[in-house]
Amino acid sequence: MADILIIGGGVAGLSAGIYAQLCGHSAAIYEAHGVAGGNLTGWQRGDYHVDNCIHWLTGTNPATKTYEMWEELGVLGGVEVFTPESLYTCRLDGQSLSLYSDINKFEAEMLSLSSLDEKEIRSLFGAVRLLQSAMGIAGDKQDKGLSAKDILKLPLLARYYGLSAKQLSMRFSHPLLRSFICAFWGDEFGALAMLSVFANFCGGNGGLPRGGSKAAADRMTARFLSLGGRLYLGKRAEKIELSGGRATSVSFSDGTRTEADYIIVTADPAVVFGKILDLPMPKAFLRQYESTRAVRFSSFQCAISCRAGSLPFGGDCIFDTDGGERVIVREFSHEPSFAPTGEIMLQTMTFCSERAAKSSIRLRRLNRAEYDEKKQKLGLSQICALEKEFPQLKGCFKLIDVWTPATYRRFVGSEIGSYMSFTFPARALPRKLDGHVSGAENLLLATQWQQSPGGLPIAAERGRQAILEICKKEHAYGRMPLALEV
Ligand SMILES: Cc1cc2nc3c(=O)[nH]c(=O)nc-3n(C[C@H](O)[C@H](O)[C@H](O)COP(=O)(O)OP(=O)(O)OC[C@H]3O[C@@H](n4cnc5c(N)ncnc54)[C@H](O)[C@@H]3O)c2cc1C
């Protein structure tokens, strides 16, 4: 049995902790914040609940391996999974198009919008259906276990490799189709990665566990504790001590120090190497952080309540303001407890570049009053944008909260306040960066930054893999959970 110290109690840390306990090791998670969950969280503002995270959870289809992992981690245990009728709706010049969970309805909607684009639409849905059957979420429901390279040998899919969302959109003539393709992920996102989101959502593999993000994190935390894991909150790791090529102990901001056989680090590598760990960042990571193709991003967000019986859209709705800013507005009518009776919680999100994220973090540090004023202005501008887009709802909106990249910087400690890892560029295959660090043989990274574009399944999987590595080193598998079979 190994003594494992985990820095960070987000999804990666909780997953590592749960699998460590399941395998008979002894795990202790040290979380800087006052609550576990990291980005998988939510918070109360008076009578309103703000849900920070899940727009869709890949792995809600029981035919998938990821579903099995979520079950083992307690994320899905005993809760209903809600699949919205549509993941997002894109609006342009009075017309709209939705990504429906029903693939036939989705295809028919696209065809009725633009018969001129029929050939491209049919090809796109052929590729989506093929991806679904390769993943085992449609057809015979058999996961073919195909690698990314195998998938690219299929001609129907190969024609999308190397294309960005923007380049794919240019194959369509209808302006709304063009806009729809780039709407959620931006112009540079890989077209194949986008098709896989379509495939997952239309394959019942992108639902929402009832109760929202914070409840899901609480279930993971409860699972970890019920297995005998130890969770220490308010414990910020400040230094990882090294000796003889091993990590020997961790010092915390409260002046305490703890030793362990293995140390797993789940924080953003940009705040680890050369900072809490006196070792250079491994070259593969450095290349990613310095790349101009795989970029980091964050966003500005507002929680707004809406006094209305019903809304003219479901799921997420995407539109551009007169100033050319893209707004993603999410509605929570499926979670009535998030707002008082008669109101619906909404959240708006506008993505921002690394530069804008850094400048928001700097502004909060240097001029708090100006930062707060900007937040208030942002909230009001989002209400104006909503009223312009939905004139029938004028006077129904109330600002509840505003948060920025600086919020994420403080809350989860990522360098630029990012909450996913690098964007998924067009010319890239899903690549997993090694979690080993030369100079510290018993230290492992388990973080979403090991694989683009990050997200909950990748974070959880990295935690699981770190424990698998430790089990291999220890030659002691204990009670091997199903999803951890070697
Ligand atoms: C608005 C939003 C929407 C999202 N939507 C989705 C979605 O729909 N689907 C999806 O799959 N994913 C989504 N994500 C992404 C998902 O939340 C993240 O990918 C995932 O939570 C990352 O988990 P993690 O454990 O790798 O990192 P984090 O969540 O960043 O956790 C790291 C933890 O380490 C702690 N920590 C950092 N430094 C230290 C230190 N020195 N000492 C101790 N503790 C430390 C932090 O406090 C934090 O708790 C969304 C995120 C956001 C914010």
The ligand as an SDF file (V2000), in Angstrom:
LIG
                    3D

 53 58  0  0  0  0  0  0  0  0999 V2000
  -17.8400   27.7490  -17.3660 C   0  0  0  0  0  0  0  0  0  0  0  0
  -17.2960   26.3620  -17.5290 C   0  0  0  0  0  0  0  0  0  0  0  0
  -17.9690   25.4560  -18.3240 C   0  0  0  0  0  0  0  0  0  0  0  0
  -17.4570   24.1650  -18.4810 C   0  0  0  0  0  0  0  0  0  0  0  0
  -18.1800   23.2700  -19.1940 N   0  0  0  0  0  0  0  0  0  0  0  0
  -17.7560   21.9930  -19.2780 C   0  0  0  0  0  0  0  0  0  0  0  0
  -18.5760   21.0090  -19.8930 C   0  0  0  0  0  0  0  0  0  0  0  0
  -19.6940   21.2790  -20.3050 O   0  0  0  0  0  0  0  0  0  0  0  0
  -18.0860   19.7420  -20.0010 N   0  0  0  0  0  0  0  0  0  0  0  0
  -16.8370   19.4020  -19.5470 C   0  0  0  0  0  0  0  0  0  0  0  0
  -16.4450   18.2400  -19.6860 O   0  0  0  0  0  0  0  0  0  0  0  0
  -16.0530   20.3230  -18.9460 N   0  0  0  0  0  0  0  0  0  0  0  0
  -16.4770   21.6010  -18.7870 C   0  0  0  0  0  0  0  0  0  0  0  0
  -15.7020   22.5350  -18.1530 N   0  0  0  0  0  0  0  0  0  0  0  0
  -14.2980   22.2010  -17.8370 C   0  0  0  0  0  0  0  0  0  0  0  0
  -14.1340   21.4100  -16.5540 C   0  0  0  0  0  0  0  0  0  0  0  0
  -14.7250   22.0840  -15.4970 O   0  0  0  0  0  0  0  0  0  0  0  0
  -12.6440   21.2280  -16.2890 C   0  0  0  0  0  0  0  0  0  0  0  0
  -12.0620   20.6440  -17.4260 O   0  0  0  0  0  0  0  0  0  0  0  0
  -12.3400   20.3290  -15.1060 C   0  0  0  0  0  0  0  0  0  0  0  0
  -13.1240   20.6800  -14.0080 O   0  0  0  0  0  0  0  0  0  0  0  0
  -10.8470   20.4080  -14.7730 C   0  0  0  0  0  0  0  0  0  0  0  0
  -10.5830   19.6440  -13.6340 O   0  0  0  0  0  0  0  0  0  0  0  0
   -9.1090   19.5870  -13.0100 P   0  0  0  0  0  0  0  0  0  0  0  0
   -9.1810   18.8050  -11.7810 O   0  0  0  0  0  0  0  0  0  0  0  0
   -8.1500   19.1510  -14.0730 O   0  0  0  0  0  0  0  0  0  0  0  0
   -8.6860   21.0950  -12.7170 O   0  0  0  0  0  0  0  0  0  0  0  0
   -9.3180   22.1840  -11.7490 P   0  0  0  0  0  0  0  0  0  0  0  0
  -10.7740   22.1660  -11.7870 O   0  0  0  0  0  0  0  0  0  0  0  0
   -8.6220   23.4590  -12.1200 O   0  0  0  0  0  0  0  0  0  0  0  0
   -8.8530   21.7310  -10.3120 O   0  0  0  0  0  0  0  0  0  0  0  0
   -7.5660   21.9780   -9.8130 C   0  0  0  0  0  0  0  0  0  0  0  0
   -7.6870   22.0980   -8.3050 C   0  0  0  0  0  0  0  0  0  0  0  0
   -6.3850   22.2470   -7.7660 O   0  0  0  0  0  0  0  0  0  0  0  0
   -6.4140   23.2340   -6.7650 C   0  0  0  0  0  0  0  0  0  0  0  0
   -5.0690   23.7970   -6.6410 N   0  0  0  0  0  0  0  0  0  0  0  0
   -4.3970   24.5150   -7.5690 C   0  0  0  0  0  0  0  0  0  0  0  0
   -3.1790   24.8510   -7.1010 N   0  0  0  0  0  0  0  0  0  0  0  0
   -3.0870   24.3160   -5.8550 C   0  0  0  0  0  0  0  0  0  0  0  0
   -2.0610   24.3250   -4.8550 C   0  0  0  0  0  0  0  0  0  0  0  0
   -0.8960   24.9570   -5.0250 N   0  0  0  0  0  0  0  0  0  0  0  0
   -2.3000   23.6830   -3.6730 N   0  0  0  0  0  0  0  0  0  0  0  0
   -3.4760   23.0190   -3.4620 C   0  0  0  0  0  0  0  0  0  0  0  0
   -4.4780   23.0090   -4.3760 N   0  0  0  0  0  0  0  0  0  0  0  0
   -4.2810   23.6430   -5.5530 C   0  0  0  0  0  0  0  0  0  0  0  0
   -7.4420   24.2310   -7.2390 C   0  0  0  0  0  0  0  0  0  0  0  0
   -7.9500   25.0270   -6.1780 O   0  0  0  0  0  0  0  0  0  0  0  0
   -8.4810   23.3180   -7.8610 C   0  0  0  0  0  0  0  0  0  0  0  0
   -9.4570   22.9200   -6.9320 O   0  0  0  0  0  0  0  0  0  0  0  0
  -16.2190   23.8050  -17.8960 C   0  0  0  0  0  0  0  0  0  0  0  0
  -15.5650   24.7080  -17.0530 C   0  0  0  0  0  0  0  0  0  0  0  0
  -16.1170   25.9640  -16.8450 C   0  0  0  0  0  0  0  0  0  0  0  0
  -15.4540   26.8970  -15.8770 C   0  0  0  0  0  0  0  0  0  0  0  0
  1  2  1  0
  2  3  1  0
  2 52  2  0
  3  4  2  0
  4  5  1  0
  4 50  1  0
  5  6  2  0
  6  7  1  0
  6 13  1  0
  7  8  2  0
  7  9  1  0
  9 10  1  0
 10 11  2  0
 10 12  1  0
 12 13  2  0
 13 14  1  0
 14 15  1  0
 14 50  1  0
 15 16  1  0
 16 17  1  0
 16 18  1  0
 18 19  1  0
 18 20  1  0
 20 21  1  0
 20 22  1  0
 22 23  1  0
 23 24  1  0
 24 25  2  0
 24 26  1  0
 24 27  1  0
 27 28  1  0
 28 29  2  0
 28 30  1  0
 28 31  1  0
 31 32  1  0
 32 33  1  0
 33 34  1  0
 33 48  1  0
 34 35  1  0
 35 36  1  0
 35 46  1  0
 36 37  1  0
 36 45  1  0
 37 38  2  0
 38 39  1  0
 39 40  1  0
 39 45  2  0
 40 41  1  0
 40 42  2  0
 42 43  1  0
 43 44  2  0
 44 45  1  0
 46 47  1  0
 46 48  1  0
 48 49  1  0
 50 51  2  0
 51 52  1  0
 52 53  1  0
M  END
$$$$
